[in-house]
Amino acid sequence: MSFRTILLGFDIFRSIKCSLIFILIFCTVITTLNLNAQTKAIKQDEEFVVYKNKNATIVQRIEDLLKRMTLEEKVLPTNQWTYGKNANANNIKASKKAVRPEIGSLIYRSLNPVYRNDMMRKAMNEFRLGIPILMGFDVIHGYRTIYPVPLAQACLRNLNLIEQAAAVAAKESKLVDVDWTFFPMVDIARNPRWGRLAVN
């Protein structure tokens, strides 16, 4: 093997080495540009998410949200869960894991703001669309201050007194962040034989 052949081999090796370095640099630049473009697109998409835009109309926000939702994401918000038998710390801890973040509402029987905040955080961070959970409760005849059942209130036929009781229940439930109260119908049956209105 001559010296010239050895030099020619080194030239070929150097040429291959330079080509590989060039390809590596080229791929790195392309990947970086692509990642930057993706990051920019994601940021722009986040900025133009219509359903989170407070300035958009309600119809625009709803239409945008529904377009983004899968069938499962449309069905799950119709579910309402409760977090256990009572507000016992053991029940609450277990239910935090069990509750899916995509549910629509949760029966909220606790004065524990930590639980509520944890569930909201879970919904906002773990659900792809970040939709908060509605905290609901049966405030049929008061929340903390208990009044007579609606049937008994209806027997009084005192609409002002019933309205005052409902206002107190509303304030008490709002103080512990109950978003949604399940209250009976506001109709007062005029039939003294107990007309067929549910939970009159």
C-alpha positions in Angstrom: 0.0 0.0 0.0 1.5 3.3 -1.1 1.6 6.5 0.9 -0.7 8.1 -1.7 -3.3 5.4 -1.1 -3.1 6.1 2.6 -3.6 9.8 2.1 -6.5 9.1 -0.2 -8.1 7.0 2.5 -7.6 9.8 5.0 -9.2 12.3 2.5 -12.2 10.0 2.1 -12.5 9.6 5.9 -12.2 13.3 6.4 -14.9 13.9 3.7 -17.2 11.4 5.3 -16.5 13.0 8.8 -17.3 16.5 7.4 -20.5 15.2 5.8 -21.6 13.6 9.0 -20.9 16.7 11.0 -22.8 18.8 8.4 -25.8 16.4 8.5 -25.8 16.5 12.3 -25.7 20.3 12.4 -28.4 20.5 9.7 -30.7 18.1 11.7 -30.1 20.0 14.9 -31.0 23.3 13.3 -34.1 21.9 11.6 -35.3 20.2 14.9 -34.7 23.5 16.8 -36.7 25.5 14.2 -39.5 22.9 14.3 -39.7 22.9 18.1 -39.7 26.7 18.1 -42.5 26.8 15.5 -44.5 24.2 17.5 -44.0 26.1 20.8 -45.1 29.4 19.1 -48.2 27.6 17.6 -49.1 26.2 21.0 -48.8 29.7 22.6 -50.9 31.2 19.8 -53.5 28.5 20.2 -53.7 29.1 23.9 -54.1 32.8 23.3 -56.9 32.3 20.9 -58.9 29.6 22.8 -62.3 31.1 22.3 -64.1 29.2 25.1 -61.7 30.8 27.7 -62.0 34.3 26.2 -64.2 36.4 28.5 -64.8 38.9 25.7 -66.3 36.3 23.4 -70.1 35.8 23.4 -71.5 32.8 25.3 -72.6 31.2 22.0 -69.1 31.6 20.6 -67.5 30.1 23.7 -69.9 27.1 23.8 -69.5 26.4 20.1 -65.7 26.5 20.4 -65.7 24.3 23.4 -68.0 21.7 21.9 -65.8 21.5 18.8 -62.8 20.7 21.0 -64.6 18.0 23.1 -64.6 14.3 22.3 -67.8 12.3 22.8 -66.5 11.1 26.2 -65.7 14.6 27.3 -69.3 15.6 26.3 -70.9 12.8 28.3 -68.7 12.9 31.5 -69.8 16.4 32.6 -73.4 15.1 32.9 -72.1 12.9 35.8 -72.5 14.0 39.3 -70.5 12.4 42.1 -70.5 12.5 45.9 -67.3 12.2 47.9 -68.4 9.5 50.4 -70.6 8.9 53.4 -69.6 12.0 55.2 -66.9 14.6 55.5 -64.6 12.2 57.4 -61.0 12.8 56.4 -60.6 9.1 55.4 -63.6 9.2 53.1 -62.4 12.5 51.5 -58.9 11.2 50.9 -60.1 8.1 49.1 -62.6 10.0 47.1 -60.1 12.5 45.8 -58.4 9.7 44.0 -61.7 8.1 42.7 -63.3 11.3 41.3 -62.6 11.8 37.7 -61.6 15.4 36.8 -64.0 15.5 33.8 -67.2 15.2 35.9 -69.6 18.0 35.8 -70.6 18.3 39.4 -69.9 17.0 42.9 -72.2 16.8 45.9 -70.3 19.0 48.3 -71.2 18.4 52.0 -68.1 19.7 53.6 -67.0 23.0 55.2 -63.4 21.9 54.3 -62.1 24.5 51.8 -59.0 22.3 51.2 -61.0 19.5 49.7 -62.9 21.9 47.5 -59.7 23.6 46.3 -58.0 20.2 45.7 -61.0 19.0 43.6 -61.0 22.2 41.6 -57.2 22.0 41.1 -57.6 18.4 39.9 -60.3 19.4 37.4 -58.4 22.4 36.1 -55.0 20.6 35.8 -55.9 17.0 34.9 -58.8 17.6 32.6 -57.5 18.5 29.1 -59.9 21.4 28.7 -59.6 22.7 32.3 -63.3 22.9 33.0 -64.0 23.5 36.7 -66.4 21.2 38.7 -69.7 22.6 40.0 -70.1 22.0 43.7 -73.7 21.3 44.4 -75.8 20.5 47.4 -79.4 19.8 48.3 -80.5 23.1 50.1 -84.1 22.0 50.3 -85.0 23.7 53.6 -81.9 25.5 54.6 -78.1 24.9 54.5 -76.8 25.4 58.1 -79.9 27.1 59.5 -82.7 24.5 59.0 -86.2 25.6 58.3 -89.4 23.5 58.0 -89.6 21.3 55.0 -91.1 23.0 51.9 -94.5 21.3 52.3 -94.7 22.8 55.8 -93.6 26.2 54.5 -96.3 26.0 51.8 -98.9 25.4 54.4 -98.0 28.8 56.0 -98.9 30.5 52.7 -96.5 33.3 53.8 -94.4 34.0 50.6 -92.3 36.7 52.3 -91.2 34.3 55.1 -90.4 31.6 52.6 -88.4 34.1 50.5 -86.4 35.2 53.6 -85.6 31.6 54.5 -84.4 30.9 50.9 -82.2 34.1 51.0 -80.5 32.9 54.3 -80.0 29.4 52.7 -78.5 31.0 49.6 -76.1 33.2 51.6 -75.0 30.3 53.8 -74.3 28.0 50.9 -72.4 30.6 49.0 -70.2 31.3 52.0 -68.8 27.7 51.7 -68.6 27.9 47.9 -71.6 25.8 47.0 -72.1 26.8 43.3 -75.3 25.1 42.6 -78.2 24.4 45.0 -81.0 21.9 44.4 -84.0 23.8 45.7 -87.6 22.7 45.3 -90.0 24.3 42.9 -91.0 27.9 43.7 -94.6 27.2 43.0 -96.9 27.2 46.0 -99.8 24.8 45.6 -103.1 26.5 46.1 -104.9 23.2 46.7 -105.2 22.7 50.4 -105.5 18.9 49.9 -101.8 18.9 48.8 -101.8 19.3 45.1 -99.4 17.1 43.2 -96.4 19.3 43.1 -93.1 17.6 43.9 -91.5 18.6 47.2 -94.0 21.5 47.3 
